């Protein structure tokens, strides 16, 4: 197969990004106001002044030598495990929207019930293959116990690989304890990877928050993948030049990568990509901009072509608050460029509207169709000798038809066909003014999935143990 690849940089460009990043790491350093992390860097002989850490080229090179080029994230159903960086593509679900939207109810604040409904919808998808506990924020659950409730909910309703929102150090360890109960083995260095965070993002410019740094430590101490990320906004938290922001966020990600390898040499790391231009006319985050596509392609190239690291991306984003033409255009543009530039997995934001603030049940279904289209393109063209079809062309001859040829009959079912959009739409039956036709099909699909979802996917004894753990640790 000849796969499609989009590119922004030459090898020389990427070397310049790397060199400039090294210069920033040594001459400016990275600020991490976290005593646990500062002690780790001091223990390994790094230059530390206050909370500012300075990293040399040699120290970066040493970390890059131990970080793996791919990792397997395991699922309770082994057939659903994914080799990310090894050829599989992980389609994940959102982390952190605060509202939901449906055709039936409009926009509403997120609840634990809504998060559970979305998890069930994701579980039934044949496109989404990584499930999350945070398709929408469970605003009705007290923050002190939210990590326990959303993890229990996720573990009850999926057998796919799992993605989680970030917690603090103790909460992340409690979440991993709960995973151990369900999968029946320890999460530890050298063991299997069962859990990934949505992202461990830097705090641009050139810093990490105490909370994110704690998450990196907690995950690496127990051998789970650390997905880094940089949600820089050009002209606000990063340079207004796209190239400068690529440089800065690359430096930030190298700092996070070094930290993981100090804690656990060989720990899996995902190079996360999430930067956006700012809307300088409206002074706001601008996730529907084509500049976002350029930022992400350049960063994915640094991950894949320069460092040979698994790349995590962030498609589907739109500024629109409705499932309208703008939402479709921006979502397809971002998803196309991310998938076709060689990323390995997503912080999906699938189904999101309004700059990631809202998860739409209907858009979730339609974004699956966008993904299905693009994964078909990503697989590329079969260029083997038989696919050239020379003998078939000769047999049909000039002026003939291929409609009933054996090749046509054998292979026509391998083509891509839509599930929710419609290539055979009848305007006389539906009417030219019915713009909600596709949304109604998506609405019916998510309702079908919920009706067919089991109450729980756990063995009763395992569920009882999980409930007992939640009861003991609830505050």
C-alpha positions as CSV (number, residue, x, y, z in Angstrom):
1,X,0.0,0.0,0.0
2,X,1.1,3.5,-0.7
3,X,0.1,5.6,2.3
4,X,-0.7,9.3,2.2
5,X,1.6,11.6,4.2
6,X,1.3,15.4,4.6
7,X,4.5,17.4,5.4
8,X,5.5,20.9,6.5
9,X,9.2,20.5,7.2
10,X,12.4,19.4,5.5
11,X,15.0,17.5,7.5
12,X,17.0,20.7,7.9
13,X,13.9,22.5,9.3
14,X,13.4,19.8,11.9
15,X,17.1,19.9,12.9
16,X,16.7,23.7,13.4
17,X,13.7,23.1,15.7
18,X,15.7,20.6,17.7
19,X,18.8,22.8,18.0
20,X,16.7,25.8,19.0
21,X,14.9,23.7,21.6
22,X,18.2,22.6,23.1
23,X,19.3,26.2,23.3
24,X,16.1,27.1,25.2
25,X,16.4,24.2,27.6
26,X,19.9,25.2,28.6
27,X,19.9,29.0,28.4
28,X,16.3,29.6,29.7
29,X,15.5,26.3,31.4
30,X,12.0,25.0,32.3
31,X,10.1,26.0,35.5
32,X,8.5,23.2,37.5
33,X,7.4,24.3,40.9
34,X,7.1,20.8,42.4
35,X,9.3,19.6,45.2
36,X,9.0,16.0,44.2
37,X,10.2,16.7,40.7
38,X,12.9,19.1,41.7
39,X,14.4,16.4,43.9
40,X,14.4,14.0,41.0
41,X,16.4,16.4,38.8
42,X,18.8,17.3,41.6
43,X,19.4,13.6,42.4
44,X,20.5,13.1,38.8
45,X,22.9,16.0,38.8
46,X,20.9,18.6,36.8
47,X,21.5,22.3,37.3
48,X,18.5,23.5,39.4
49,X,18.1,27.1,40.6
50,X,14.9,27.5,42.7
51,X,12.3,25.9,40.6
52,X,14.1,26.5,37.3
53,X,15.7,23.4,35.8
54,X,18.4,23.6,33.1
55,X,18.9,20.6,30.8
56,X,21.9,20.0,28.6
57,X,22.0,18.5,25.1
58,X,23.7,15.4,26.5
59,X,20.9,14.9,29.1
60,X,18.3,15.2,26.3
61,X,20.2,12.7,24.1
62,X,20.4,10.2,27.0
63,X,16.7,10.3,27.5
64,X,16.0,9.9,23.8
65,X,18.1,6.8,23.7
66,X,15.8,5.0,26.2
67,X,12.3,6.2,25.2
68,X,10.5,3.5,23.1
69,X,9.3,4.2,19.5
70,X,6.0,2.4,20.2
71,X,4.0,0.9,23.0
72,X,1.0,-1.4,23.4
73,X,-1.9,-0.1,25.4
74,X,-3.8,-3.2,26.6
75,X,-7.5,-3.8,26.7
76,X,-9.5,-6.2,28.8
77,X,-10.6,-7.7,25.5
78,X,-7.1,-8.6,24.1
79,X,-8.3,-8.3,20.6
80,X,-8.8,-4.6,21.2
81,X,-5.3,-3.8,22.4
82,X,-3.5,-1.3,20.3
83,X,0.2,-0.9,19.2
84,X,0.6,2.8,19.0
85,X,3.6,3.8,17.0
86,X,3.6,0.3,15.6
87,X,1.0,0.8,12.9
88,X,-2.4,0.9,14.8
89,X,-4.3,4.2,15.0
90,X,-6.0,5.1,18.3
91,X,-9.3,7.0,18.0
92,X,-10.0,8.4,21.5
93,X,-12.8,10.3,23.0
94,X,-12.9,13.8,24.6
95,X,-11.4,15.0,27.8
96,X,-13.0,17.8,29.6
97,X,-16.0,19.4,27.9
98,X,-18.4,20.8,30.5
99,X,-21.7,20.6,28.6
100,X,-23.6,18.2,26.4
101,X,-25.9,18.9,23.4
102,X,-28.5,16.7,21.8
103,X,-31.3,17.3,19.3
104,X,-33.8,16.4,22.0
105,X,-32.6,18.6,24.9
106,X,-30.3,21.2,23.5
107,X,-27.4,22.2,25.7
108,X,-27.1,21.1,29.3
109,X,-24.4,21.0,32.0
110,X,-22.5,17.7,32.1
111,X,-23.4,15.1,34.7
112,X,-22.1,11.6,35.7
113,X,-25.1,10.1,33.9
114,X,-24.2,11.9,30.7
115,X,-20.6,10.8,31.0
116,X,-21.8,7.2,31.4
117,X,-24.1,7.5,28.4
118,X,-21.2,8.8,26.3
119,X,-19.0,6.0,27.5
120,X,-21.6,3.4,26.4
121,X,-21.9,5.2,23.0
122,X,-18.1,5.0,22.6
123,X,-18.0,1.4,23.7
124,X,-20.5,0.4,20.9
125,X,-18.6,2.3,18.2
126,X,-16.7,0.4,15.5
127,X,-14.5,3.5,14.9
128,X,-13.7,4.7,18.5
129,X,-11.2,2.2,20.0
130,X,-10.0,4.0,23.1
131,X,-12.6,4.9,25.8
132,X,-12.6,7.7,28.4
133,X,-14.1,8.6,31.7
134,X,-14.5,12.3,30.8
135,X,-16.5,12.6,27.6
136,X,-18.1,15.4,29.6
137,X,-17.3,16.7,33.1
138,X,-19.4,15.1,35.8
139,X,-20.3,18.4,37.3
140,X,-22.8,16.9,39.8
141,X,-20.2,14.8,41.6
142,X,-18.2,16.5,44.4
143,X,-14.6,17.2,43.2
144,X,-13.1,15.3,46.1
145,X,-14.7,12.0,45.0
146,X,-15.0,12.7,41.2
147,X,-11.9,10.7,40.3
148,X,-13.3,7.6,42.0
149,X,-16.8,7.9,40.4
150,X,-15.6,8.5,36.9
151,X,-13.1,5.7,37.0
152,X,-15.6,3.3,38.4
153,X,-18.0,4.3,35.6
154,X,-15.4,3.8,32.9
155,X,-14.3,0.4,34.2
156,X,-18.0,-0.8,34.4
157,X,-18.7,0.1,30.8
158,X,-15.8,-0.6,28.6
159,X,-13.4,-3.4,27.6
160,X,-11.4,-1.1,25.3
161,X,-8.1,0.6,26.1
162,X,-8.7,3.4,28.6
163,X,-7.9,7.1,28.6
164,X,-8.3,9.3,31.7
165,X,-8.5,12.9,32.6
166,X,-5.7,14.1,34.9
167,X,-5.9,13.9,38.7
168,X,-3.5,14.9,41.4
169,X,-0.7,12.5,42.5
170,X,-2.7,10.5,45.1
171,X,-5.9,10.5,42.9
172,X,-4.0,9.1,39.9
173,X,-2.6,6.4,42.1
174,X,-6.1,5.5,43.3
175,X,-7.3,5.4,39.7
176,X,-4.5,3.0,38.9
177,X,-5.4,0.9,42.0
178,X,-8.9,0.6,40.5
179,X,-7.6,-0.5,37.2
180,X,-5.6,-3.2,38.9
181,X,-8.7,-4.6,40.6
182,X,-10.4,-4.9,37.2
183,X,-7.5,-6.2,35.0
184,X,-6.2,-8.5,37.7
185,X,-2.5,-7.5,37.6
186,X,-0.2,-4.9,39.0
187,X,0.5,-1.6,37.2
188,X,4.3,-1.4,37.6
189,X,7.5,-0.7,35.9
190,X,8.2,-3.3,33.2
191,X,4.6,-4.4,33.2
192,X,1.8,-3.9,30.8
193,X,0.4,-0.5,29.9
194,X,-3.3,-0.3,30.8
195,X,-3.9,3.4,31.1
196,X,-3.1,6.6,29.4
197,X,-3.8,10.2,30.5
198,X,-5.6,12.5,28.0
199,X,-2.5,14.7,28.2
200,X,0.2,15.9,30.6
201,X,0.4,19.4,29.1
202,X,3.1,21.9,29.7
203,X,2.2,25.3,31.1
204,X,3.5,27.5,28.3
205,X,5.8,29.3,28.1
206,X,8.5,26.9,29.3
207,X,6.9,25.5,32.5
208,X,4.9,22.6,33.9
209,X,2.3,23.0,36.6
210,X,2.8,21.3,39.9
211,X,-0.3,19.1,39.3
212,X,0.7,17.9,35.8
213,X,4.3,17.2,37.0
214,X,2.7,15.0,39.8
215,X,0.8,13.1,37.2
216,X,3.9,12.5,35.1
217,X,5.6,11.1,38.2
218,X,2.7,8.9,39.3
219,X,2.3,7.4,35.8
220,X,6.0,6.8,35.2
221,X,6.5,5.2,38.7
222,X,3.9,2.6,37.7
223,X,5.0,2.1,34.1
224,X,2.0,3.7,32.4
225,X,2.3,5.8,29.3
226,X,2.9,9.5,29.7
227,X,1.2,11.4,26.9
228,X,2.8,14.9,26.9
229,X,1.2,17.9,25.3
230,X,1.5,21.5,24.7
231,X,-1.7,23.6,24.4
232,X,0.2,26.7,23.5
233,X,-1.8,29.7,22.0
234,X,0.3,31.7,19.5
235,X,0.6,35.4,20.4
236,X,-0.6,34.7,24.0
237,X,1.3,31.9,25.6
238,X,3.7,31.3,22.7
239,X,5.3,33.3,19.9
240,X,2.9,34.6,17.3
241,X,5.1,32.9,14.6
242,X,4.0,29.3,14.1
243,X,7.6,28.1,13.7
244,X,8.5,29.8,17.0
245,X,5.7,28.0,18.8
246,X,6.7,24.7,17.3
247,X,10.2,25.3,18.7
248,X,9.0,26.3,22.1
249,X,6.5,23.5,22.6
250,X,9.1,21.0,21.3
251,X,11.5,22.2,24.1
252,X,8.7,21.8,26.6
253,X,8.0,18.2,25.5
254,X,11.6,17.3,25.6
255,X,11.7,18.5,29.2
256,X,8.8,16.3,30.1
257,X,10.3,13.3,28.2
258,X,13.6,13.7,30.2
259,X,11.6,13.6,33.4
260,X,9.9,10.4,32.5
261,X,13.1,8.7,31.6
262,X,14.8,9.8,34.9
263,X,11.9,8.1,36.8
264,X,11.7,5.0,34.7
265,X,14.2,4.6,31.8
266,X,12.2,3.0,28.9
267,X,8.9,4.4,30.0
268,X,6.5,4.9,27.1
269,X,5.9,8.5,26.1
270,X,3.5,10.0,23.6
271,X,4.5,13.3,21.9
272,X,1.2,15.3,22.2
273,X,0.1,18.0,19.9
274,X,-2.6,20.6,20.7
275,X,-1.4,24.1,20.0
276,X,-3.7,26.7,18.5
277,X,-3.4,30.2,17.1
278,X,-5.2,32.9,19.1
279,X,-8.1,34.8,17.6
280,X,-6.4,38.2,18.0
281,X,-9.5,40.0,16.9
282,X,-11.6,38.4,19.6
283,X,-8.8,37.6,22.2
284,X,-9.8,33.9,22.4
285,X,-8.6,30.4,21.8
286,X,-9.1,29.5,18.1
287,X,-9.3,25.8,17.6
288,X,-11.0,26.0,14.2
289,X,-8.1,27.9,12.5
290,X,-6.1,26.4,9.6
291,X,-3.1,27.7,11.5
292,X,-3.9,25.0,14.1
293,X,-3.5,22.4,11.3
294,X,-0.1,23.8,10.4
295,X,1.1,23.8,14.0
296,X,0.0,20.2,14.4
297,X,1.4,18.8,11.2
298,X,4.8,20.4,12.0
299,X,4.8,19.0,15.5
300,X,3.7,15.5,14.4
301,X,6.6,15.5,12.0
302,X,9.0,16.3,14.9
303,X,7.6,13.3,16.8
304,X,7.5,10.8,13.9
305,X,10.2,11.8,11.5
306,X,12.8,13.4,13.8
307,X,12.4,11.6,17.1
308,X,10.6,8.4,16.0
309,X,8.1,8.7,18.9
310,X,4.4,7.9,19.0
311,X,2.5,11.1,18.1
312,X,-0.8,12.0,19.8
313,X,-2.9,14.6,18.1
314,X,-6.2,16.6,18.7
315,X,-8.6,16.6,15.8
316,X,-12.4,17.3,15.4
317,X,-12.2,20.8,17.0
318,X,-14.5,23.6,15.9
319,X,-15.4,27.1,17.0
320,X,-19.0,26.5,16.0
321,X,-21.6,25.9,18.8
322,X,-23.9,24.1,16.4
323,X,-23.8,21.1,14.2
324,X,-23.6,23.3,11.1
325,X,-21.6,23.8,7.9
326,X,-18.8,25.5,9.9
327,X,-18.6,22.6,12.4
328,X,-18.3,20.1,9.5
329,X,-15.7,22.0,7.6
330,X,-13.4,22.7,10.6
331,X,-13.8,19.2,12.0
332,X,-12.9,17.6,8.7
333,X,-10.0,19.9,8.0
334,X,-8.4,19.3,11.3
335,X,-9.0,15.5,11.4
336,X,-7.8,15.1,7.8
337,X,-4.5,16.8,8.4
338,X,-3.9,15.0,11.6
339,X,-4.6,11.5,10.4
340,X,-2.9,12.0,7.1
341,X,0.3,13.5,8.6
342,X,1.1,10.2,10.4
343,X,-0.2,10.6,14.0
344,X,-0.7,7.4,16.0
345,X,-3.5,8.3,18.4
346,X,-5.7,11.1,19.5
347,X,-6.9,13.2,22.4
348,X,-10.0,12.8,20.3
349,X,-12.3,15.7,21.1
350,X,-14.6,13.7,18.9
351,X,-18.1,15.1,18.9
352,X,-17.1,18.5,20.5
353,X,-18.4,21.9,19.7
354,X,-17.8,25.5,20.9
355,X,-14.0,25.3,21.3
356,X,-14.1,22.0,23.2
357,X,-16.7,23.2,25.7
358,X,-19.6,21.0,24.6
359,X,-19.9,17.3,23.6
360,X,-22.7,16.7,21.1
361,X,-24.1,13.2,21.0
362,X,-25.0,13.6,17.3
363,X,-21.7,15.1,16.3
364,X,-20.0,12.2,18.0
365,X,-21.6,9.8,15.5
366,X,-20.9,12.1,12.5
367,X,-17.3,12.6,13.5
368,X,-17.0,8.8,13.5
369,X,-17.9,8.9,9.8
370,X,-15.3,11.6,9.2
371,X,-12.7,9.3,10.8
372,X,-13.8,6.3,8.9
373,X,-13.4,8.2,5.6
374,X,-10.0,9.4,6.5
375,X,-8.7,6.1,7.8
376,X,-9.7,4.6,4.5
377,X,-7.7,7.3,2.7
378,X,-4.8,6.8,5.1
379,X,-4.5,3.1,4.2
380,X,-3.5,4.2,0.8
381,X,-3.6,2.7,-2.7
382,X,-2.9,-0.9,-3.4
383,X,-0.1,-0.8,-6.0
384,X,0.7,-4.5,-6.5
385,X,0.9,-6.0,-10.0
386,X,-2.6,-7.5,-9.9
387,X,-4.1,-4.2,-8.8
388,X,-2.8,-2.7,-12.1
389,X,-5.6,-4.7,-13.7
390,X,-4.0,-4.8,-17.1
391,X,-5.5,-8.2,-18.1
392,X,-9.0,-7.1,-17.0
393,X,-8.7,-3.9,-19.0
394,X,-7.6,-5.9,-22.1
395,X,-10.5,-8.4,-21.6
396,X,-13.1,-5.6,-21.4
397,X,-11.4,-3.8,-24.3
398,X,-12.2,-0.4,-25.9
399,X,-15.7,0.8,-25.2
400,X,-16.7,-2.0,-22.8
401,X,-17.9,-1.9,-19.3
402,X,-16.5,-3.3,-16.0
403,X,-19.9,-3.5,-14.3
404,X,-20.1,-7.3,-14.3
405,X,-16.4,-8.1,-14.3
406,X,-15.2,-10.7,-11.7
407,X,-12.9,-8.1,-10.1
408,X,-15.8,-5.7,-9.7
409,X,-18.0,-8.3,-8.1
410,X,-15.3,-9.6,-5.8
411,X,-13.9,-6.2,-4.6
412,X,-16.9,-3.8,-4.7
413,X,-17.7,-4.5,-1.0
414,X,-14.2,-3.3,0.0
415,X,-15.0,0.3,-1.0
416,X,-15.9,2.8,1.6
417,X,-19.7,3.6,2.0
418,X,-21.4,6.0,4.4
419,X,-23.5,5.0,7.3
420,X,-25.1,8.3,8.3
421,X,-24.6,10.6,5.4
422,X,-26.4,9.4,2.3
423,X,-25.2,8.9,-1.3
424,X,-28.7,7.8,-2.4
425,X,-30.8,10.6,-0.9
426,X,-34.1,11.3,-2.6
427,X,-34.9,15.0,-2.6
428,X,-38.5,14.2,-3.5
429,X,-39.0,12.1,-0.4
430,X,-36.9,14.2,2.0
431,X,-37.2,17.7,0.7
432,X,-34.4,20.2,-0.1
433,X,-35.1,22.1,3.1
434,X,-34.5,19.3,5.6
435,X,-31.1,20.1,6.9
436,X,-31.5,17.9,10.0
437,X,-31.9,14.7,8.0
438,X,-28.3,13.5,8.8
439,X,-28.5,14.7,12.4
440,X,-31.7,12.7,12.9
441,X,-29.9,9.6,11.7
442,X,-27.1,10.2,14.1
443,X,-29.7,10.9,16.9
444,X,-31.3,7.5,16.2
445,X,-27.9,5.7,16.3
446,X,-26.7,7.0,19.7
447,X,-30.1,6.1,21.1
448,X,-29.9,2.6,19.7
449,X,-26.5,2.1,21.3
450,X,-27.8,3.2,24.7
451,X,-30.8,0.9,24.5
452,X,-28.5,-2.1,23.7
453,X,-25.8,-1.3,26.3
454,X,-25.5,-3.7,29.2
455,X,-25.9,-2.4,32.7
456,X,-22.3,-3.4,33.5
457,X,-19.5,-5.3,31.7
458,X,-17.8,-6.4,34.9
459,X,-18.0,-9.8,36.7
460,X,-20.1,-9.3,39.8
461,X,-17.3,-10.3,42.2
462,X,-14.9,-7.8,40.5
463,X,-17.6,-5.1,40.7
464,X,-18.1,-5.7,44.3
465,X,-14.4,-5.4,45.0
466,X,-14.3,-2.1,43.0
467,X,-17.3,-0.7,44.9
468,X,-15.6,-1.6,48.2
469,X,-12.5,0.3,47.1
470,X,-14.5,3.4,46.2
471,X,-16.4,3.3,49.5
472,X,-13.1,3.1,51.5
473,X,-11.5,6.0,49.6
474,X,-14.4,8.3,49.3
475,X,-14.2,11.5,51.4
